[in-house]
Amino acid sequence: MSEPHEASPASSAPDPPTPSAERDAAAPSARSPESQIPPPSTDELKDIPADRRLELLELQRQRQDAERDRRRHSKHQWFNSIGILIGVLAAVAGLVTTAITWRIGQDQLKATREGPPLPNVAPAVR
């Protein structure tokens, strides 16, 4: 038979509270990574192996592509919003026009059912 598992006292104790400075440092920053890390100097680039330099260049290109895509998507969203707004305005204008046309048609139908208006003076009987 298996023996019961004993919990070690270290694992059952709660973690000590983290000082606020450590918590702030551990929290993800809203700033972009390139604003936090300065670009390497020429001497530092010489010390980096070629494959690592290519990797850094690829990462830089990916960041630039992502920023370009973000701007492009933002522009497309703006154009889509304008297109939707124009479509909604056209639909509302169509509904208003339909309501007015229907009302005029109902008035004409009522007038037709009542017949032509009778003259106020009846012709004299001779």
Secondary structure, DSSP 8 states (H G I E B T S, - for coil): --------HHHHS------HHHHHHHS--SS-HHHHS----HHHHHHS-HHHHHHHHHHHHHHHHHHHHHHHHHHHHHHHHHHHHHHHHHHHHHHHHHHHHHHHHHHHHHHHHH-S---SS-----
